[in-house]
Amino acid sequence: MRLNYNNPETLATPVARYSHAVRVDLGDGALIFVCGQLPLDATGALVGEDDVARQAEQVFDNITEVL
């Protein structure tokens, strides 16, 4: 089993001690765990203050970037 930690430079630095994603190689396959995505832009600024729909879009944009 091999672990690969993924923290793209295009995303804000995680606000705690975690990685945006961890890929676990299992020989014939792999698992990807996506962690703690927040509605932050690349500089760490909140996107869509008081706009839950815009915040959700940013979170999914961040997940797309991680994967």
C-alpha positions as CSV (number, residue, x, y, z in Angstrom):
1,M,0.0,0.0,0.0
2,R,1.3,3.4,-1.0
3,L,0.0,6.8,0.0
4,N,0.2,9.9,-2.2
5,Y,-0.8,13.3,-0.6
6,N,-2.3,15.9,-3.0
7,N,-2.3,19.6,-2.2
8,P,-2.5,21.4,-5.5
9,E,-0.8,24.9,-5.6
10,T,-4.0,26.2,-7.3
11,L,-6.0,25.7,-4.0
12,A,-5.6,27.5,-0.7
13,T,-3.4,25.9,1.9
14,P,-5.5,23.6,4.1
15,V,-6.6,25.5,7.3
16,A,-5.7,22.5,9.5
17,R,-3.1,19.7,9.4
18,Y,-4.6,17.7,6.5
19,S,-4.2,17.2,2.8
20,H,-6.8,18.1,0.2
21,A,-6.8,14.5,-0.9
22,V,-5.0,11.2,-0.3
23,R,-4.6,8.5,-2.9
24,V,-4.1,5.0,-1.6
25,D,-2.6,2.6,-4.2
26,L,-3.7,-0.9,-3.4
27,G,-1.9,-2.9,-6.2
28,D,-4.8,-3.6,-8.6
29,G,-6.7,-0.5,-7.7
30,A,-6.7,2.8,-5.8
31,L,-8.9,4.8,-3.4
32,I,-9.0,8.6,-3.3
33,F,-10.1,10.3,-0.1
34,V,-11.1,14.0,-0.5
35,C,-10.9,16.0,2.7
36,G,-12.3,19.1,4.2
37,Q,-13.2,21.2,1.2
38,L,-14.2,24.8,2.0
39,P,-15.6,27.5,-0.2
40,L,-12.2,29.3,-0.4
41,D,-10.5,30.6,-3.5
42,A,-6.8,30.1,-4.2
43,T,-5.8,32.9,-1.9
44,G,-7.9,31.5,1.0
45,A,-10.7,34.1,0.7
46,L,-14.2,33.1,1.3
47,V,-16.3,32.8,-1.9
48,G,-20.0,33.7,-1.9
49,E,-20.5,35.2,1.5
50,D,-24.2,34.7,2.4
51,D,-24.7,32.7,-0.8
52,V,-24.9,29.0,-0.2
53,A,-25.3,28.1,-3.8
54,R,-22.1,30.0,-4.8
55,Q,-20.3,28.4,-1.9
56,A,-21.4,24.9,-3.0
57,E,-20.2,25.7,-6.6
58,Q,-16.8,26.7,-5.2
59,V,-16.5,23.6,-3.1
60,F,-17.2,21.4,-6.2
61,D,-14.8,23.5,-8.2
62,N,-12.2,22.8,-5.5
63,I,-13.0,19.0,-5.6
64,T,-12.6,19.0,-9.4
65,E,-9.2,20.7,-9.0
66,V,-8.1,18.1,-6.4
67,L,-9.1,15.1,-8.5
